[in-house]
Amino acid sequence: MTTPRAYHLVNVFAETRFGGNPLAVFEDGSGLTDAEMQAIAAQMNLSETVFLFPPRLPGCDAHVRIFTPGYELPFAGHPTLGSAAMVRRLGRGGDHVQLGMAAGVFPVRAEGERWQLAAKSPVAQPWVTHTHHLAGALGLSPNEVRAARLIDCGTEQLLVEVCCREAVLNCRPDARLLEAYCRNRQGVAMAYVWHIEQGVATVRLFFTHHGQVVEDPGTGSACANLGGWLQLAGKHPLTLRVEQGHALKRPNVLHLAVDAAGEITVAGEVIWLGQGVLHV
């Protein structure tokens, strides 16, 4: 006997209906095992699928679990914004939503259909891999790589600053070398490549899955980590337009701010597309 599970499709960081980063949001994950949620995420085959649960902590509107097709995440940006939009749409919260996750409690607020999350304070770790190894993993020349650090504002990721916008767009990562030289302390092979010019950050995020390079069209957690990098460097207050998804022809626009006190926020539009039922 199967149980029907209602889900919704939304696009996050979308300025057009079919832009942004797609997300599946299941209305209620109660009774599903970890293995079943992981299998559903693999079936949906999106960068992330989320499951909403009743709140587990006082003051929260919902508890959220986030799965990629291969593993669970403690926090991720576009699932946070998409989940908050669905909590409001389902009548479980309003324009201010508190979401509990494995990484902690994240406040999210809305102005119309633009949702904004407040990230955790950054924790940074130095990156000790030789520049020529890192450049080789990204398909760049060593002189195009400026700096690299591990930053954690909810999910630890490797951030790589490069010399210019063209270097970001010209990245051609090698899966074998990413797995050899670009793992965070949890063992996940990935790299977020960025460059800032005239108030616009051009960024791309790469990770590996089953030995292949995958590119994410829009990454809120990495955008928050970019804010963490800039906050730790004392380059705030600031606001940035963050553009991602160029190479995938899937434009994503994120809005990053770090205020004078160092608080990091990431915002973007959420567009609801439709809904369905999966029998599990």
N, C-alpha and C positions, 0 to 999 in steps of 0.2 A: 504494500500500500504506500503510495507516495503522498506527500503533503504539498499543496500549492504554496509557493513563496512569491509574493508580489515584489517587483523591483521597478526602478525608474532609471532612465538614462538622462544624464545632464552633461552639458559641456561647460567646463570651468576655464576661466581666463579667456573667454570668447567675446570678441567684438562683433562677430557675425554668427549666424545660426549654426553653421557647420565649421566654425573655427573652434579654437580652444582644445582642451584635453578632455576626452570623453571619460565618464565615470558611471559605473553601475552602482546603485544604492538599493540594497534590500531593506524593506521596511522593518522586518523583524527577524533577527537571527536566532531567537530563542529556540533551544532544542537541537540546534545543529552542532555537530562535533567539529573539532578543528580540521579533521581530514575532509569532512563534507564542505566546509567553507573554502578550504584550499582547492578542492575539486571544482567547486562552482566558479571560483576565480579563474581557474585554468580554462573552464568551459566558456566563460564570458570573453576571455582573451583580450582584455583591456589592460592598460598599464596598472590600474588598481580597481578593485571591487570592494565595496564597504558593506558592513552589516550593522544595522542599528539595533541597540538593546535598551531596555529600561535603564535609567540612571543608576549607577552603583555608588555614587558619592553625593553627599548633601550639596544642594545648589546647582547640580548639573541637570541638563534637560535630556541628555541621552548619553549612553556609552557607545563607543564606536570601535570596531575592529576593522583593520585595513589589510587586504591581501593583494599582492601581485600574483601573476600566474604561477610563481614559483615559491613564494615565502611570505610570511606576515611581516608588516612594518609597525614599529611603535608609534610613528607619526608620519604624516605626509601632508603637504600643503593643499593640493587640489582636492583630495578626499575630504579634508577638513572643511573647506569652503562649500563643496558640494553637499556634504552631510548636513551642514548647518542650514543651507537653503532648503533641503528636503525636510528637516525637522520643522521648519516654519510652514512649509507647504502642507505637511501632514497635520498641522494644528497642535504640535507638541511644544512649540516655542514661538517667540516673536522675533523682533529685529535684533535682540541681544540673546545669544545662545551660549551656553556653557557645555562643552563637549569633554567627556572623560575618555582618555585613551591610555594605552600602556605607558606612554611617555609623560603622562600627567594630565592636568586640566587645561584646556585651551579656550579662552573667551573669543567669541566671534560676533561681529556686529554687522548690520546691513544698512545701507542707504539705497533704497530701491532694490535693484538686482545686483548691486556691487557689494560683495562681502569682504570683510577684512578680519584677519586673524592676528592676534598678538603672539609672537614667538617667545620661546624661552631665552634666557640670557646665554650668550655664546660660551662654549668651552672650546679652546683651540689646542691642537697638538702640532708640533713641527713635522715637516715632511722631509725624510732623509734620503729618499731615492735620488740617484744622480740625475741631473737635468737631461742628459742625453737619453737615458732609459725612458723617462717620462715623455720626452718629445717623440721618441720612436713609437711609443704606445699610442700616441695621438696622431701620428703621421705628420708631424711638424719638424722644423729645424730647431736645434737647441737654442739658437739665438732668438727664436720667437716666443720662448717660454720665459716669463718674468719671475714668477714665484708660485709656490704651491703650499697649501696647508690643509690639515684636517680640521673642520669646523663642525660643531654640534650645537644646534639650536632646537633640538628635538630628534633629529636623525643625523648621525655622523656621516659626513661626505667629504671626499677629496675635491677641493676647489683649486683650479689652476688659472692664474692670471696670464694672459698672453698679450703680445705687443700691440695688436690692432684688430679691428673688426674683421678684416680679411682673413687673419689667422684663425679666428673662431670659425668662420664659414668654410675654411679650407681643411679643417680637421678630417682625417681619414683614419679612424682608429683601427688597431689590430687587436682582435679578440684575445689572442694568445698572450700578447704583451700587456694588455689591460689586466688580464688575470695574474700575470707575473708581477707587475709593478704598481698597480693602482687599487689595491685592496685597502678598505678601511679596517679598523681594529676588530670589527665583527666578521671580517673575511669577505665582505661584498666588494666585487670588482666594479668600480665606476669612477667617472670623472666629470666634473662640472667645469666647463671652460668658459671664461668670461673676459670681456673688455668693456670699459666705460669710456664714452666720448660724448661731450656736450649734453649731459643729462640723460643719456640713453645707454643702457647696458645691453650688449648683444651676447647671448649665452646659448650654450648647447649642453645637454647632459647625455652621457653615454654609459651604458652598463652592459653586462654580458648575460646571456640566457641560453643554456644548452650549447655553449661554445660559440655563439654568434653575438655580434655587436647589435644592440638595440638602442635606438635613440628615443628619448622621451620628449613629447611635444611641448609640455609645460610643467614646470616643477616648482611648486610653492615652497617645499622644505629647503631646496637648494637656494632659492631666492632669499629665504630667511637667513640661511647660512652666509650668503653674500653680504647681507646686512650685518651679520655678526663679524665678518672679516673687517668691514668698513668701520664698524663701531669700535672694535679693538684697536684699529689703526688711528682712532681719533678723528675720523673724517665725517663727523656729524655735528649738527643736524643736516639731514639731506633727504631729498626725494628723487627717485629714479623711475623712469619708464623702462621696464625690462622686457625685451623682445626675444621670443624663443619660437622654435618650430619652423624657421625659414626653410631649412633643407628638406623638411617633410611636406612642404606646401600646406602646413596646418598652423596658421598664425596664432600665437598666444601672446597676450599682453598682460603683464603683471605690474603692479604698482608697489614699489618698495619705499618705505620711509623709515628713517631712524631719527627720533626726536632728540632734543638737547639733553634729555636725561638718559639717552641710550636705549629707549624702548624701540623694539623692531616690530614693524607691522608689514604684512603682505596682503594685497587686495586684488580682486579681479571680478569680472562679471560672471554670473552663473545663468545659463540658459537651459530651461527644462525642455526636453525633446519628446518624451513619451514614456510609456510604461508597459509592463508585461507580467507574465506569471511563469515561473519555472517550477516544474514538478520534481521534487527531490524525494 
